Amino acid sequence: MEKKWWKESIVYQIYPRSFKDSNGDGIGDLNGITEKMDYLQKLGINVLWLSPVYQSPNDDNGYDISNYQAIMDEFGTMEDFDRMLTAAHEHGIKLVMDLVVNHTSDEHPWFIESQKSVDNPYRDYYIWRPGKDGKEPNNWGSCFSGPAWKYDEKTDMYYLHLFSKKQPDLNWDNPKVRQEVFDMMNWWLDKGVDGFRMDVISLISKKPDLPDGPVGINGYASFNEPANGPHVHEYLQEMREKVLNNADTITVGECSGVTLEEAKKYARSDEKELNMVFQFEHMDVDADGTNKWTDKKMDLRDLKEILTKWQKGLEDIAWNSLFWENHDQPRSVSRFGNDSREYHDVSAKMLATCLHMMQGTPYVYQGQELGMTNVPFTSVEDFRDLDSINAYHELVEEQKVFTSEEMMGYLRYKSRDNARTPFQWDDSENAGFTTGTPWIMVNPNYKEINAKAELENPDSIFYYYQKLIQLRKEKEIIVYGSYDLLLPDSKEIYAYTRTLGEEKLLVVCNFSETEVEMEIPEEFRNADYLISNYETRSLEKIMALRPYESFVVEK
């Protein structure tokens, strides 16, 4: 297998609004990130992915961009950005920008022009269609509830927005749009950034006839209906030729609705398109069919089946991204582990072990390395996330699918805002995030769970992550070894091996709060421990795994 620096990297995602506020306005900013480079270097990560920092009216927390070559006022200036980029590079950390080019803001100059008339030169930068029988052009739904079309009186037509109505979709079939995007990307590469995480990139090519899709819980077809459209691979290959080959970049595509077969095209090893993709199949493991608003717990057998399918399916063909958390997902220790006081630390370490020992590039979301948890929101007023607020109004007040109490329970479990509360730096007011009033509530458990406390405790989750990251840098088998699942039918144990030549690792993770017996394969009974989240003991034929116990041994 060909060796590449991005396969050997560990990526850390920062949600700038919630990371560190340097000027007391309650909103995280670029100078706050610069201030914390030593912390990131200590953790050991070597790539930083920054959620969007471009100029934006902030309808969807910066994913609605009005100027791709300017910085959002709340985050600072372009000089602040340049200073942060220099600081990152001085700390041995590469910087990945979030590229949001399926859509722009409706306040982008292109869209303002596009709206003016049907023959405006910018009209074809977006997807405009006449209505059908006095209604929307098709039955596609927005990711944020309701239809994916907005009627515009001025020209008596609708424009497509797969996300918020303030996020009109760009028309990638127009070569001028593609050139505008490529020029902008080259501008950032010339500035010195090291690559791009590409937001919903699997949605950029729509079927020309925009056909209806199957209807979901809210009466509309999924916003994913256009995923993996007819020209998506062609457009990404054009991007590779005109942009990505101009520098030694790292690229990851967020590919909602991606199948294994499609992922092999997006992230194939000939590097004609992207280095890797984010697939979300394992993020639906605790959904109720197409409805994510549930508090259902996952069946571990389903999780193992999905992750193994991706591990084996992309082996030697393409490359995996490994993640439990990001800005769109709840906290993993509350979702897949156990955030009770008794099991918080061991289950957070177990989840880290399970993921970091797989083949692929691991992504750590800010606060995950502290075991930050979901948040005890008490009312819909506590939320800032459009997705959560809209779903509450639609499913509770309009359609009465859930009671207020049921929906609040689902939001506490699944809302994106669980990941967006301020980073917990210390036990001072507002968790040391800001001297002002934070833009969203701080999780009240910051007194116990914070970076200062973890850095003072040699047995903390932080140092466990640091060790996992260090092991990946030292041992090629963790990066390049092949993966094989053991015990597929166990409801409690996730165990697998990694193999590279004569070397072999055994990874064992107990996903339950009960003791579970496991037979250790004979070849590993004299193996050496690489890492463990409990005191180590000798490897017997039959081991009683302690609650949430995990360990890795090397023969």
N, C-alpha and C positions, 0 to 999 in steps of 0.2 A: 504494500500500500504506500502511495506517495506521501511523503511527509510535508506538512505545511504548517507555518507558524499559527494560523488561525485554528487549526485542529488542536493545537497544544495550548490554546489560550483559555483563560477563564474570564468571562464577561460579567461586569457589574452594571446593573441598570439603575440609573438615577431618575427619579421623578422630581424635576428641579423645584417645583412649587412647594414640595414637602421635605426637602433635604436639609437645607440650612439657610436661615434668613440672616443676612449680614447687616441690614439697615433698619430693622425694627418695624417694618411695615406689615409683618405677619405673613409674608410670602417668601418662600425660599428663592434664592437668586444665584447668579453665576459666581459672584464673589464668595458666597457661602460655600460653593463647591470647591473653589480654589483653596479656601481656608482649610479644607478637610482632605487635601491630597495625601498628607502623611498617614492619615488613618487608612485610606484606601491602599496605599503602598504597604502598610503593615499587614493588612489582610492578605495581600499577595496577588490580587487580581491584576491583569495586565491589559484589559480593554474596558473602556467606559462607554456604555450606551446611554445617551442623553435623550430623554423624551423631549418633544418639540420645544424649542426656545425661540421660534420665529415670531415675528409680529402677527398678532392674532386678536380678534375681538373676544376670544375666550368663550365661545359658546360651548365647545367641547374640550375644555382644558387644553387649548393650544393645538388641537388636531384640526382646527379650522384656520387655515393660514391666509393672511391677506398680503404678506410680503415675505417671500422666501429668502431674501437677502438682507433682512433687517432683524434685530432682536426685539422681543417683546419688552416694552418699557419696564414692566414689573421685575424682569429678570436682569436688567442692566443695559449695557451698551455693547457695541461691537468691539470696543477697546477691552471691555471686561471679558468678552468671549476670547479674544486673542490672548489675553493674559492667562486665562484658564487653560487654553489649549497648550500654551508654552509650559505652564506648570505641570500639566499632565505628562507631556513628553519628557520633561526633566525628571519626573518620577518613574519613568519607564512604562507609562500607561498610554495606550493608543486611544483615540476618540472616534466613536461612531455616532453619526447624526441620524436622527429619526427622519426618514424621508416620507412625506405624506403627499402622494401625487395621484391618488385615485380621485381626489376631490380638492377643491380650494375652499376658502371662505366665500360667502356671497358678497363680502366687502373687498374681495380682490379686484383690482382694476380690470382684469379680463372679464370678470362676470358682470361688473357694472356696465361695461361696454356691451357685452353679450345681450343684456336685458333690454337695451335701447330700442332695437328693431330687428326684424327678421333678416334684413340684408346688411346688418352691421358686420364688419370684417371679423369680429370676435364671436359672432353668433355660434359658429361651428366649433368653438373651443369647448362647448358644453353639449349636453344631450337634451335637446328640445323635441317635443312631439305634440301633435294635436290630441285633444281628448277623444275618447271612444264612447259613443252613446251618452254624451254629457258627463262622463266620468273620467277617471285616470286612464292613461294609455294602456296599462296592464295591472295585474294584481300584486306586483312586488311590494313588500313591506319594508319600512325603514328598520335599521338595527335598533333604533330608539323609539319604537312603537309607531303605529299609524302607517299610512301609505308612503311609498318612496317617491311620490310625485308632489310637486307644489304648483298650483295653478297661478299663472301670471296674467293679470287682466290686460296689461298693456298690449301684449301681442296675442292674447287669447290662446296661449299654449301652456304646456306643462314642462317643467325641467325635472330631471331625475336627481334624487339625493338618496343614496343608499344609507346615509347616516342622518344627521340633523338637517332640517330644511335650510339651515344656514351653511350647509356643506354640499354645494352642487357638484355632481360628478363631472370630471373632465372627459372630453371625447378623445380618447387615445387613437382613434382611427384617423384623426386629423394629423398629418405629418408635422404641421407647424407646432401643435401642442407637444409632440414628442421632442422636437428640437428645442423648444423653450425649456423643457424639463432637463434635457441633457446639458444645455448650456449652464443652467443653474447648478447642476451637480458638479460640473467641471470647475465652476467658480469656487465651490467649497473645497474640492480636492486641491486646487491651486493654493488655497488658504492653509492647507496642511492637515485637514481631517483625514482619517484613515479608513473610512468606509461608511456604509449605510445600513440601517435596519429599515426595511421597506414596509410601511404600513399597508395592510390589506392589498398587497400587490397582486394577489390572485384574482382580484375583481376588475382589473383595468380594461379587459377586453370583453365587451358585451356582444351577445349574439345579435346580428343586425336587425332581426325581426322582433326582438324583445318579447319572447313568448311568455304567456302566463306560467306560473309554477304551482305546485301543490300547496294547499292552504294550511297554516298552522293555528295555534291556539287563539291568536288575535284576529283571525279572519283574513290574513294576508299571507302571501308566499314569503319564504325566508329572504332576508337581505343577501344571503349567500347564493341566491338563484343564479347570478351571472358568473360564479366562480369558475376558474380555469377555462375562460372563453376561447374562441377560435384563433385569436392572434396573440395570446399572452406570451407564448414562448418566442415567437418571432420578435415581439417588441422588446423582450428582455435580452435577446441576442443582439439586437440593434444597440441597446443600452450598453452591453458588454463591449461592443466594438467602439462605440463613440465616447464612452466615459470610463468604464471600470478598468479597461486595459491600460488607461493612462497613468495608473498608479498601482502600488501593491496594496490592494484593498481587501477588507473583510466585508462580506455582504450576507445578510440574512433576510429572507422574505417572510413576512407574516402572511401565511396562506390559509385563511379560513376556508373550509370546504375542500381542503386538498386531500386527494387519495394517495395511496402509496405509489401507484403507477405515475401519477402526475408529479409527485415529489422527486421521483427518479429523473424527471426531465428538468425540473427547476434547479436541482442541486447536484446534478451529475458531475462525476469526477473530471470530465474534460473541461470543466470551467467555462462553458459557453454561456451560462446564465448566472446563477447565484452560487455562493459557497454552501449554503444550508438554508433550510426552511424551518419555520415554526409550524408544527401541525398541532391541532387542538383536540384530537380524538380523546386523549386521556383527560382532557378538561371537561368532557361531557360524561365522564364515568359515573358521576353522581347526579345526572340530570334525570328528569322524568320524561323520557321520549324527547320531543323537541322543546320541552319546557324546562328552562334552567331554574325557575323560581320554585325551589323545593328545599327541604332540609334532609332529604334522603342521604344516607351514608353509602359510600361505594362498596361494592363487593370486590375484594382484593383480587379474586381470580380474573375479573374483567380487566382490571388495571394491568395485571401481568400479561394478559393476552395481547392487549393493545401495545404496550411498550415493547414486548418481545417481537410483535409483528414489525414494528418500525426498526428495532435493532437488527433483526435478521434480514428484513426486506431491503434495507439500504446498504447492507454490508458489501464492501468492495465496489459499490455502484455510485453511492452518494453519501452525504454526511448528515448526521442528526444534530439537532439543537436539544439540549436537556434543560427542562425547567419545571418547577412546581408553581412558581409565582411570577406575576408581572403586575403592571399598573391596572390591568383589566381583570385580575383574579383575586379572590379572597386569600387570606393568609394560610399557608399550607399546614402549619402546626395545628390550627383550629379545624382545618378541613380534612386532612389525611392522617394527622397525628392526634395529640391529646393535649389541650392547653390548660388542663387542671394543674394546680401547683405541684402535685405529686409526680406527674409524668411529662410536664412541659419540656424540661431540658433533654431527657433521654429520647423523647419522641422526635424533637427537633433534630437531634444529632442522627437519629436513625434515618429520618427522611433524607438528610444531607448525604449520608453514606450510600443509601440506595441509588440516588441520582448521580452522584459524582463518580461512582465506580463504573458507570455505563460508558459505551462508546458514543462520542459526540462532544460538542462544545458546551460546557455547563454555563448557565446563566444564573447569577445571584441577584435577587431583587433587593433594593435597599431595605435594611432592617431584618431581612431573612436570616442574616448571620447573627442576629441577636435573639432570634425566635420571637419577633414581634407577632402579636396575635390579632384576631378579629376584634372588633370594637363594639362595646355595649350601647349602640345607638338606641335612643328611646322614642324618637318621633321623626316623622318624615322631614321636619325642619332641620334635622341634624345633617341631612345629606346635601352634597354639592354635585353629585354625579347625575347628569341628564338621564342616563339609562335607568337608574334607580328611581328617580323622581317621576319620570314619565310612566314607568311600569306600575308604580303605586297608583297614580291617578287613573290609568287605563284599567288596571285589573281589579282595583278596589272600588273606585268611585263610579267609573263609567260602566264597566261590564259586570261588576260584582262577582267576579270569578272567585276572589278570596276576601275574607274579612280583613279589617285593618290589622288585627292582632296576628293573623296568619302571615300576612304579607310582611309585617315588620320582622317576624321570625325569619322569613326567607331572606330578607334584606340583610339582617345581621349575619346570616350565614354566607350569602353569595354576593352582596353588593361590591362593586369595584371600589367604593370608598373605604372598604376595610384595608386596602393596600395604600391608600392615599393620605392617611392621617400623618402628622408630622413625625419625622425620624426622632427616636428617643435617645438624645445624646447623654443626658444626665438626669439627676433627680431634682433639679431646681425647677422653678416655675416654667410651665409650658415645655417641660422636658429639655430645656436648654436650646430649643429650636428657634425661639424668637423672644425679643424683649417686648414685642407688641402683642396684638390680639391675633392669634393664628387664624388663617382663612377657613380652617375646618377644625373641629374639635381634636384635642390630643387624647390618645387612649389613656384612661385613668390609671392603667397599670405601669405607667412610666417610672414610678418610684422604685419598682422592683426590676423591671426590664429596661435597661438602658446601657449605652455603650461604655460609660464610665465604670459602672459596676462590673461589666463583663471583662473589661481590660484589666481590672484589678483581681480577677478570679482566674487562676491558671486552668481551672477545669470548666471554663465557660463554653457556651456554644460558639462564640467568636473564635476562640483558639482551636476549637474542633474544626471549624471551617478552614482556618489558616493551615491546619495540618493536612486536611484533605487536598487543599490547593497545592501545598508543597509536594505531597506525594505524586500528584499528577505531573508536576514538573520534573520529578526525579525518575519516574517509572514509565517507560514507553508502553508497557503492557496496558496501563490504565487508559492511555490514549488510543493505541493501535490494536490491542488484543481483540480477538473475536469473542462474542457474547453467546452464552448458552444457558437457557433457563432450566432450573431444577424444580421439582415438586409443583407442577402447574396446577394441581388440584387442591393444594393447601389453601385454606381460607385465611390463615394467619401469617404464614411465612412466605417472604419473597427471597428466594435464594437463586444465585446464578454464578456461573464461572466465567472467567476471562482467560483467554489462552493466546500466547504469542511464542511460537517456536516451542522450546522445552519448558518455558515458564508458565505457571498457572496460578490464578487467584480464585479463592472462594469468597463470595459475598453473601452474608446471611443477615436478614432483617426480619424481626418479629413486629408485625403491624398491629398487634393486639395488646391489651392490658392484662392478659393472663399468661401464665407460664405455659409454654408449648414445647413438647418434645420433638427433637429432630435427630435423625441419624446422619452423622457426619460421614461423607464419602471416605472410604479407606485411605485413598491417596493423600488426604489432607490431615490425617490424624497426628502427623509429626510436623505439621506446618508451623510457620512463625507468624505471630500477629503483626499486621501492619497498623491497624487502628481498631479501637473498640470503644463503645460508649459506656461500658461498665468496667470494673476491675477484671483483668483477664484471668483465665483459669486454664488448666490443661484440657486439650481437646480429646474428649472421650468418644466412644462409638455412638452412644446416645447422650445428647446434651439437652438439659431442660433450659430452654431459652427464657430469660427473665422478661418481664413486660417491656416492650419496645426495645429489646436488646438488638444491637447490630454489631457485627465485627467483620473484618476482612483479614484473611490469612493467605500466606504465600508459601507455596511448596517449593 
